[in-house]
Amino acid sequence: MADVCNNRPVNGKQEDGGLQEDTRDTEEAKKELDTWKTKAEKADDVKDRMILEKLEEDETKSKAQQELVARAQKQEECQKESTKRINSVQAEILRLAGRKQNLLDKLKGYQVVLQAKRAESTKLKCKFKIYTQVPDTAIEFKAQIKEERDENSEPIKEVFTIIQRPTVSLQGGEALITFEEEKVASQILKNSKCSVSCGNISLDVKPKRITMDPTVKFEVHLEVSRRELKVSGIVDGMPEERMKERLKMSFSRPSRGGGEVDHVQYDMNTGAGVITFLHPGVAESLALRGKYRVDLDSEVTMQVGPIYKYELSKFQAYHPP
């Protein structure tokens, strides 16, 4: 019995040692398990991040592919448009080249005709050339003869200066007052109102500065011919040369106020003409009449007037102060 009692404490120590070892192993296993759990969680996080990156890359790749396809389509359209323009330009170049060739051919033909005409002209000059001997004549210079010129034949020249006066638009109940001195107007404009006596009534008026419209100034250079007369209203349908003869004869009659005619210009399309007299003064007196009787197939009254030229110069536009 004593042995049995002595062995019991020994067995108790052995069991405590085994429990401690089991507890230590369990803790180590738990630590290892926690370590693996942490690694597993990190691996999941890495996996999720890689999946997201893959999705983002796939999306970027899809967008890049779509953009590449769009650019390829646009490039193809540009290529087609460029080809079309090149073909159009080439066709235009061919057309212009053909036209140029036609013009060159015509030019060659005209040059051949010109050479033939020149040869014919040279031949005719040689055929009808007259050779003669001019005798020598002694010439003695005495003085220079000045050509007499009738000053009255010069056109009438005048210069007119046109100045547009400034204008002001007035409304009902408004009046415009102009002072001789600017300072008077400046002093009145400083007042808010002024009293004006109208008979037995005194009115309060409000002075106000006005803005005047711009004015213009220019010169008119007028030149009236003393020898030329304008004729209009010619309605007869006779030939041009015959009409000129009739006009010359009619305007040469002194009994009607005419005079010696130098030459006549006549336009059948407009029914107007110009009579140039040999001496000045005739055209002036007839232009003042405004009408003249001309003998055609019957007596016809025509409108006559002066021939004048005018020119505008020194045009100025300014705002009055």
C-alpha positions as CSV (number, residue, x, y, z in Angstrom):
1,M,0.0,0.0,0.0
2,A,2.9,2.3,0.7
3,D,4.3,1.8,-2.8
4,V,1.1,2.6,-4.3
5,C,0.8,5.8,-2.4
6,N,4.3,6.8,-3.3
7,N,3.7,6.3,-7.0
8,R,0.7,8.5,-7.2
9,P,2.6,11.8,-7.0
10,V,4.9,10.8,-9.8
11,N,2.0,10.1,-12.1
12,G,0.5,13.5,-11.3
13,K,3.7,15.3,-12.4
14,Q,3.8,13.4,-15.6
15,E,0.2,14.3,-16.5
16,D,0.9,18.0,-15.7
17,G,3.9,18.0,-18.0
18,G,1.9,16.4,-20.9
19,L,-0.8,19.0,-20.5
20,Q,1.7,21.9,-20.6
21,E,3.2,20.5,-23.8
22,D,-0.3,20.1,-25.3
23,T,-1.1,23.7,-24.4
24,R,2.1,24.9,-25.9
25,D,1.5,23.0,-29.1
26,T,-2.1,24.3,-29.2
27,E,-0.9,27.9,-28.8
28,E,1.8,27.4,-31.5
29,A,-0.9,25.9,-33.7
30,K,-3.1,28.9,-33.1
31,K,-0.3,31.3,-33.8
32,E,0.5,29.4,-37.0
33,L,-3.2,29.4,-37.9
34,D,-3.4,33.2,-37.3
35,T,-0.4,33.6,-39.4
36,W,-1.9,31.6,-42.3
37,K,-5.2,33.5,-41.9
38,T,-3.3,36.8,-42.2
39,K,-1.4,35.5,-45.2
40,A,-4.7,34.2,-46.7
41,E,-6.3,37.6,-46.1
42,K,-3.4,39.4,-47.7
43,A,-3.5,37.0,-50.6
44,D,-7.2,37.7,-51.0
45,D,-6.5,41.4,-51.0
46,V,-3.8,41.0,-53.6
47,K,-6.1,38.8,-55.6
48,D,-8.9,41.4,-55.5
49,R,-6.6,44.2,-56.4
50,M,-5.2,42.3,-59.3
51,I,-8.7,41.5,-60.5
52,L,-9.6,45.2,-60.3
53,E,-6.5,46.1,-62.1
54,K,-7.3,43.5,-64.8
55,L,-10.8,44.9,-65.2
56,E,-9.4,48.5,-65.5
57,E,-6.8,47.3,-68.0
58,D,-9.6,45.4,-70.0
59,E,-11.7,48.6,-70.0
60,T,-8.8,50.7,-71.1
61,K,-7.9,48.2,-73.7
62,S,-11.6,48.3,-75.0
63,K,-11.5,52.0,-75.2
64,A,-8.2,52.0,-76.9
65,Q,-9.6,49.5,-79.4
66,Q,-12.7,51.6,-80.0
67,E,-10.6,54.7,-80.5
68,L,-8.3,52.8,-82.8
69,V,-11.2,51.6,-84.9
70,A,-12.6,55.2,-85.1
71,R,-9.3,56.6,-86.1
72,A,-8.9,53.9,-88.7
73,Q,-12.4,54.8,-90.1
74,K,-11.6,58.5,-90.1
75,Q,-8.2,57.8,-91.8
76,E,-10.0,55.8,-94.4
77,E,-12.5,58.6,-95.0
78,C,-9.7,61.1,-95.3
79,Q,-7.9,58.8,-97.7
80,K,-11.1,58.6,-99.9
81,E,-11.5,62.4,-99.8
82,S,-7.9,62.9,-100.6
83,T,-8.1,60.5,-103.5
84,K,-11.2,62.2,-104.8
85,R,-9.6,65.6,-104.6
86,I,-6.5,64.4,-106.4
87,N,-8.6,62.9,-109.1
88,S,-10.5,66.2,-109.5
89,V,-7.3,68.2,-109.6
90,Q,-5.8,65.8,-112.2
91,A,-8.9,66.0,-114.3
92,E,-8.8,69.9,-114.1
93,I,-5.1,69.8,-115.1
94,L,-5.9,67.6,-118.1
95,R,-8.7,69.9,-119.1
96,L,-6.5,73.0,-118.8
97,A,-3.7,71.2,-120.7
98,G,-6.1,70.4,-123.5
99,R,-7.3,74.0,-123.6
100,K,-3.7,75.2,-123.6
101,Q,-2.9,73.0,-126.5
102,N,-5.9,74.3,-128.4
103,L,-4.8,77.9,-127.8
104,L,-1.3,77.1,-128.9
105,D,-2.6,75.5,-132.1
106,K,-4.7,78.6,-132.7
107,L,-1.7,80.8,-132.0
108,K,0.4,78.9,-134.5
109,G,-2.4,79.3,-137.1
110,Y,-2.7,83.1,-136.4
111,Q,1.1,83.4,-136.6
112,V,1.1,81.7,-140.0
113,V,-1.7,84.0,-141.2
114,L,0.2,87.1,-139.8
115,Q,3.4,86.1,-141.6
116,A,1.4,85.7,-144.8
117,K,-0.2,89.1,-144.3
118,R,3.2,90.7,-143.5
119,A,4.7,89.1,-146.6
120,E,1.8,90.4,-148.7
121,S,2.1,93.9,-147.2
122,T,5.8,94.0,-147.9
123,K,5.2,92.9,-151.4
124,L,2.5,95.6,-151.9
125,K,4.8,98.3,-150.4
126,C,7.6,97.3,-152.9
127,K,5.1,97.3,-155.7
128,F,3.5,100.7,-155.1
129,K,6.6,102.5,-153.8
130,I,7.3,105.7,-155.7
131,Y,10.9,106.9,-156.1
132,T,11.4,110.6,-156.8
133,Q,14.2,113.2,-156.4
134,V,13.4,116.2,-154.2
135,P,15.3,119.3,-155.3
136,D,17.5,121.1,-152.8
137,T,15.9,124.4,-151.6
138,A,17.7,127.1,-149.6
139,I,15.8,128.0,-146.4
140,E,16.4,131.1,-144.4
141,F,15.1,131.3,-140.8
142,K,13.9,134.8,-139.8
143,A,11.7,134.5,-136.7
144,Q,9.3,132.2,-134.9
145,I,5.6,132.9,-135.7
146,K,3.4,132.6,-132.7
147,E,0.1,131.0,-133.3
148,E,-2.7,133.3,-132.5
149,R,-5.3,131.8,-130.2
150,D,-8.7,133.2,-129.5
151,E,-9.0,133.5,-125.7
152,N,-12.8,133.5,-126.1
153,S,-12.7,129.9,-127.3
154,E,-11.5,128.7,-124.0
155,P,-14.1,127.0,-121.8
156,I,-15.8,128.9,-119.0
157,K,-14.2,127.7,-115.7
158,E,-15.6,128.3,-112.3
159,V,-15.0,126.9,-108.8
160,F,-17.8,126.8,-106.3
161,T,-17.4,126.1,-102.6
162,I,-20.3,124.2,-101.1
163,I,-20.7,124.3,-97.3
164,Q,-23.6,122.5,-95.7
165,R,-24.9,124.3,-92.7
166,P,-25.3,122.3,-89.5
167,T,-28.8,121.2,-88.7
168,V,-30.6,120.5,-85.4
169,S,-33.9,118.5,-85.0
170,L,-36.3,120.3,-82.7
171,Q,-39.3,118.8,-81.0
172,G,-42.4,120.4,-79.7
173,G,-41.8,123.0,-77.0
174,E,-38.1,123.4,-77.9
175,A,-36.2,126.4,-79.2
176,L,-32.6,126.9,-80.4
177,I,-30.7,130.0,-79.3
178,T,-27.3,130.8,-80.7
179,F,-25.0,133.2,-78.8
180,E,-22.2,135.3,-80.2
181,E,-19.8,134.1,-77.5
182,E,-19.3,130.5,-76.3
183,K,-18.8,131.5,-72.7
184,V,-22.3,132.9,-72.4
185,A,-23.7,129.6,-73.4
186,S,-21.4,127.8,-70.9
187,Q,-22.6,130.0,-68.1
188,I,-26.3,129.4,-68.9
189,L,-25.8,125.7,-69.1
190,K,-24.5,125.7,-65.5
191,N,-28.0,126.7,-64.3
192,S,-30.6,124.0,-63.7
193,K,-33.4,126.3,-65.0
194,C,-33.9,129.8,-66.3
195,S,-36.9,132.2,-66.2
196,V,-38.1,133.6,-69.5
197,S,-40.7,136.4,-69.7
198,C,-43.4,136.0,-72.4
199,G,-45.6,139.0,-72.1
200,N,-47.3,138.8,-68.7
201,I,-46.2,135.2,-68.1
202,S,-42.9,134.0,-66.8
203,L,-41.8,130.5,-67.9
204,D,-39.2,128.3,-66.3
205,V,-37.1,126.6,-69.0
206,K,-34.4,124.1,-68.7
207,P,-31.2,124.7,-70.8
208,K,-29.7,121.7,-72.5
209,R,-26.6,121.2,-74.6
210,I,-27.3,120.0,-78.1
211,T,-25.4,117.7,-80.5
212,M,-25.3,119.0,-84.0
213,D,-25.1,116.8,-87.1
214,P,-21.8,116.7,-89.0
215,T,-21.3,119.2,-91.8
216,V,-19.5,118.8,-95.1
217,K,-17.5,121.2,-97.3
218,F,-16.3,120.6,-100.8
219,E,-15.4,122.3,-104.1
220,V,-17.1,121.9,-107.5
221,H,-14.9,122.7,-110.4
222,L,-17.2,123.4,-113.4
223,E,-16.0,123.8,-117.0
224,V,-18.6,124.9,-119.6
225,S,-17.7,124.7,-123.3
226,R,-18.1,127.9,-125.4
227,R,-18.2,126.1,-128.8
228,E,-20.0,122.8,-128.1
229,L,-23.8,122.3,-127.8
230,K,-25.6,119.2,-126.7
231,V,-28.7,118.1,-128.8
232,S,-31.2,115.5,-127.6
233,G,-34.6,114.2,-128.6
234,I,-33.7,113.2,-132.1
235,V,-36.3,110.7,-133.1
236,D,-36.1,110.5,-136.9
237,G,-34.8,107.2,-138.3
238,M,-32.8,108.5,-141.2
239,P,-29.2,107.2,-141.8
240,E,-26.4,108.5,-139.7
241,E,-24.5,110.5,-142.3
242,R,-27.7,112.0,-143.7
243,M,-28.7,113.0,-140.2
244,K,-25.4,114.7,-139.6
245,E,-25.8,116.7,-142.8
246,R,-29.3,117.9,-141.8
247,L,-28.1,118.9,-138.3
248,K,-25.1,120.8,-139.8
249,M,-27.3,122.7,-142.3
250,S,-29.9,123.5,-139.6
251,F,-27.5,124.8,-137.0
252,S,-25.6,126.8,-139.6
253,R,-28.5,129.2,-140.2
254,P,-27.8,132.6,-138.7
255,S,-31.5,133.5,-139.0
256,R,-32.3,131.0,-136.3
257,G,-29.3,132.0,-134.1
258,G,-26.9,129.4,-135.5
259,G,-23.4,129.8,-136.9
260,E,-20.7,128.1,-138.8
261,V,-20.4,124.5,-137.7
262,D,-17.0,122.8,-137.3
263,H,-18.2,119.2,-137.0
264,V,-21.2,117.1,-135.8
265,Q,-21.3,114.0,-133.6
266,Y,-24.5,111.9,-133.6
267,D,-25.4,108.6,-131.8
268,M,-28.3,106.7,-133.4
269,N,-28.8,104.5,-130.3
270,T,-29.4,107.4,-127.9
271,G,-30.8,109.9,-130.3
272,A,-28.4,112.6,-129.1
273,G,-25.5,114.5,-130.6
274,V,-23.0,117.2,-130.1
275,I,-22.6,120.3,-132.4
276,T,-19.2,122.0,-132.4
277,F,-19.3,125.5,-133.8
278,L,-16.3,127.2,-135.4
279,H,-16.6,130.4,-133.3
280,P,-17.5,130.7,-129.6
281,G,-20.6,132.4,-128.4
282,V,-23.1,130.6,-130.6
283,A,-23.4,127.6,-128.4
284,E,-23.9,129.8,-125.3
285,S,-26.8,131.7,-126.8
286,L,-28.5,128.6,-128.1
287,A,-28.0,126.7,-124.8
288,L,-29.9,129.6,-123.0
289,R,-32.9,129.0,-125.3
290,G,-33.2,125.3,-124.4
291,K,-34.9,124.5,-127.8
292,Y,-34.0,124.7,-131.5
293,R,-35.9,124.0,-134.7
294,V,-34.2,121.5,-137.0
295,D,-35.2,120.7,-140.6
296,L,-35.4,117.0,-141.2
297,D,-38.1,115.5,-143.3
298,S,-40.2,118.0,-141.5
299,E,-39.5,120.8,-139.0
300,V,-38.7,119.2,-135.6
301,T,-38.1,121.0,-132.3
302,M,-35.2,119.5,-130.3
303,Q,-33.8,120.0,-126.8
304,V,-30.4,121.8,-126.7
305,G,-28.2,122.4,-123.7
306,P,-24.6,123.2,-122.7
307,I,-21.7,120.7,-122.6
308,Y,-20.0,120.9,-119.3
309,K,-17.6,118.9,-117.1
310,Y,-17.5,118.9,-113.3
311,E,-15.2,117.6,-110.7
312,L,-15.6,117.4,-106.9
313,S,-12.5,118.0,-104.8
314,K,-11.4,119.0,-101.2
315,F,-14.2,117.0,-99.6
316,Q,-14.2,117.6,-95.8
317,A,-16.5,116.3,-93.1
318,Y,-16.3,117.7,-89.6
319,H,-18.4,118.1,-86.4
320,P,-19.2,121.6,-85.4
321,P,-18.0,122.7,-81.9
